[in-house]
């Protein structure tokens, strides 16, 4: 995505924390991604206490847009390789 001069712009984020972990606690994070039309995505996170499996929080980025850093215009996921790269870069 850097080669294509594309950046993510987050339009809205909602975070709910039910219980804050202690400094030494291990937190397990699950994430799911789905497309919202041709130019947006939605990403959800679930936060769990790794020792007990207890749900401690969740978050949602309602709409993220792919934007050209050169032109400030919205970009689409019409290129399948771009979509794969976006999904891989969001994992790691």
BANU-122774 format. One line per 8 residues: number of its first residue (from 0); their letters; for each residue z, x, y of N, C-alpha, C, O. Coordinates in steps of 0.05 Angstrom, whole numbers, plus 5000, padded with zeros to 4 digits. Layout:
<sites>
NUM = A = Z,X,Y,Z,X,Y,Z,X,Y,Z,X,Y ~ ...
</sites>
This chain:
<sites>
0 = XXXXXXXX = 5000,5016,4976,5000,5000,5000,5000,5017,5025,4989,5009,5046 ~ 5012,5041,5023,5011,5059,5047,4982,5067,5053,4975,5070,5076 ~ 4966,5072,5032,4939,5080,5036,4923,5059,5050,4904,5065,5065 ~ 4930,5034,5046,4916,5011,5058,4929,5003,5085,4920,4984,5097 ~ 4950,5018,5093,4964,5012,5118,4976,4984,5119,4973,4970,5139 ~ 4989,4976,5097,5001,4949,5095,5031,4951,5095,5042,4969,5083 ~ 5044,4932,5109,5073,4931,5109,5082,4903,5103,5067,4884,5107 ~ 5107,4900,5094,5119,4874,5089,5134,4865,5114,5149,4880,5126
8 = XXXXXXXX = 5131,4840,5121,5146,4827,5143,5161,4804,5131,5149,4785,5120 ~ 5188,4804,5134,5205,4783,5122,5209,4761,5143,5217,4767,5166 ~ 5203,4736,5136,5205,4714,5155,5233,4701,5154,5242,4692,5175 ~ 5245,4701,5131,5271,4687,5129,5286,4698,5104,5274,4701,5083 ~ 5312,4703,5108,5328,4711,5085,5354,4695,5085,5366,4691,5105 ~ 5362,4687,5061,5387,4672,5057,5404,4686,5036,5394,4691,5014 ~ 5429,4693,5043,5446,4707,5025,5472,4691,5021,5484,4682,5040 ~ 5481,4688,4996,5506,4676,4990,5522,4695,4973,5513,4704,4952
16 = XXXXXXXX = 5546,4702,4982,5564,4719,4966,5588,4702,4959,5602,4692,4976 ~ 5593,4699,4933,5615,4683,4923,5640,4700,4919,5663,4690,4923 ~ 5637,4725,4912,5659,4743,4908,5649,4772,4914,5630,4780,4902 ~ 5663,4786,4932,5655,4813,4938,5665,4832,4916,5688,4830,4908 ~ 5648,4850,4906,5657,4869,4886,5675,4890,4898,5673,4897,4921 ~ 5692,4901,4881,5709,4924,4889,5691,4949,4889,5669,4949,4879 ~ 5702,4970,4901,5686,4995,4904,5677,5006,4877,5654,5015,4876 ~ 5693,5004,4856,5686,5016,4831,5671,4997,4812,5663,5005,4790
24 = XXXXXXXX = 5668,4972,4820,5654,4952,4803,5624,4958,4800,5612,4969,4819 ~ 5613,4953,4777,5585,4956,4772,5572,4928,4775,5581,4909,4763 ~ 5551,4927,4792,5537,4902,4797,5510,4902,4784,5495,4921,4787 ~ 5504,4881,4770,5477,4878,4757,5461,4860,4775,5470,4839,4784 ~ 5436,4869,4781,5419,4854,4799,5394,4845,4784,5379,4862,4773 ~ 5388,4819,4783,5364,4808,4772,5346,4799,4795,5356,4789,4815 ~ 5320,4804,4793,5302,4796,4815,5277,4782,4803,5267,4791,4782 ~ 5268,4762,4817,5244,4748,4809,5226,4746,4833,5235,4742,4855
32 = XXXXXXXX = 5200,4748,4828,5180,4747,4850,5158,4727,4843,5150,4725,4820 ~ 5149,4712,4863,5127,4693,4858,5110,4692,4884,5121,4696,4906 ~ 5085,4685,4880,5067,4683,4903,5071,4656,4917,5076,4636,4904 ~ 5069,4656,4943,5070,4632,4959,5043,4630,4974,5041,4639,4997 ~ 5023,4620,4962,4996,4619,4974,4983,4646,4972,4989,4662,4954 ~ 4963,4651,4990,4948,4676,4988,4961,4699,5003,4955,4722,4998 ~ 4978,4693,5023,4988,4715,5039,5019,4717,5039,5030,4732,5055 ~ 5032,4703,5022,5062,4704,5022,5073,4707,4995,5060,4702,4975
40 = XXXXXXXX = 5098,4715,4994,5113,4717,4968,5141,4706,4973,5151,4704,4995 ~ 5154,4700,4951,5182,4692,4951,5196,4710,4931,5186,4714,4909 ~ 5219,4720,4938,5235,4737,4920,5263,4727,4920,5276,4722,4940 ~ 5274,4724,4895,5301,4715,4891,5317,4737,4877,5306,4751,4860 ~ 5342,4740,4885,5360,4759,4872,5384,4744,4861,5394,4726,4874 ~ 5394,4752,4838,5419,4743,4827,5437,4767,4823,5429,4786,4810 ~ 5461,4766,4834,5480,4788,4831,5503,4780,4812,5515,4759,4816 ~ 5508,4796,4792,5528,4791,4772,5547,4814,4769,5539,4837,4772
48 = XXXXXXXX = 5571,4809,4762,5590,4830,4754,5582,4839,4727,5581,4823,4708 ~ 5576,4865,4724,5565,4875,4698,5586,4873,4676,5578,4870,4653 ~ 5612,4875,4682,5633,4875,4662,5637,4847,4651,5642,4844,4627 ~ 5637,4827,4668,5644,4799,4660,5620,4781,4658,5621,4760,4645 ~ 5598,4788,4671,5574,4771,4673,5577,4748,4693,5560,4731,4695 ~ 5599,4749,4708,5605,4728,4728,5585,4730,4752,5579,4752,4762 ~ 5574,4707,4760,5556,4706,4783,5572,4712,4808,5592,4698,4814 ~ 5565,4732,4823,5580,4739,4847,5563,4734,4873,5575,4735,4895
56 = XXXXXXXX = 5537,4729,4870,5521,4724,4894,5492,4719,4887,5483,4724,4865 ~ 5478,4710,4907,5449,4706,4904,5436,4709,4932,5449,4705,4952 ~ 5410,4715,4931,5396,4718,4957,5367,4709,4952,5356,4710,4930 ~ 5354,4699,4974,5326,4691,4973,5312,4700,4998,5322,4695,5021 ~ 5290,4713,4995,5272,4717,5017,5251,4696,5015,5234,4696,4997 ~ 5252,4676,5033,5235,4653,5030,5205,4659,5033,5189,4651,5016 ~ 5197,4674,5053,5169,4680,5056,5167,4709,5066,5179,4716,5087 ~ 5152,4725,5052,5146,4752,5062,5116,4753,5066,5101,4742,5049
64 = XXXXXXXX = 5107,4765,5087,5079,4767,5093,5070,4796,5091,5085,4814,5098 ~ 5046,4800,5082,5034,4826,5082,5018,4829,5107,5000,4814,5113 ~ 5024,4850,5123,5012,4854,5149,4999,4882,5151,5010,4901,5141 ~ 4977,4883,5164,4964,4909,5169,4978,4923,5192,4981,4911,5213 ~ 4987,4947,5187,5001,4962,5208,4981,4972,5229,4990,4981,5251 ~ 4956,4972,5223,4936,4981,5242,4927,4959,5261,4923,4964,5285 ~ 4923,4935,5251,4912,4913,5267,4932,4891,5273,4926,4874,5289 ~ 4955,4891,5260,4976,4870,5262,4965,4843,5253,4976,4822,5261
72 = XXXXXXXX = 4945,4843,5235,4934,4818,5224,4946,4814,5196,4952,4834,5182 ~ 4948,4789,5188,4958,4783,5161,4937,4791,5140,4913,4790,5145 ~ 4946,4800,5117,4929,4808,5096,4934,4790,5072,4955,4778,5070 ~ 4914,4788,5054,4917,4770,5030,4919,4786,5005,4914,4811,5005 ~ 4927,4773,4983,4928,4785,4957,4902,4781,4941,4903,4780,4917 ~ 4880,4780,4955,4854,4775,4941,4847,4798,4922,4833,4794,4903 ~ 4857,4822,4928,4852,4845,4911,4874,4846,4889,4897,4850,4895 ~ 4866,4843,4864,4885,4842,4841,4901,4868,4839,4925,4867,4833
80 = XXXXXXXX = 4888,4891,4844,4902,4916,4842,4923,4918,4864,4945,4930,4860 ~ 4918,4907,4887,4938,4906,4909,4962,4890,4901,4985,4897,4906 ~ 4957,4867,4888,4979,4850,4879,4997,4865,4859,5021,4863,4860 ~ 4984,4878,4839,4999,4893,4819,5016,4915,4833,5039,4919,4825 ~ 5004,4930,4852,5018,4951,4865,5042,4940,4881,5064,4952,4882 ~ 5038,4917,4894,5060,4904,4909,5083,4896,4890,5106,4900,4897 ~ 5077,4886,4867,5097,4878,4848,5112,4903,4837,5136,4903,4835 ~ 5097,4924,4832,5110,4949,4822,5127,4962,4843,5149,4972,4837
88 = XXXX = 5118,4962,4868,5133,4975,4889,5159,4960,4896,5178,4972,4905 ~ 5159,4934,4891,5183,4918,4896,5204,4921,4874,5227,4916,4878 ~ 5195,4931,4851,5214,4935,4828,5229,4961,4832,5253,4962,4829 ~ 5215,4982,4840,5228,5008,4842,5227,5017,4869,5237,5039,4875
</sites>
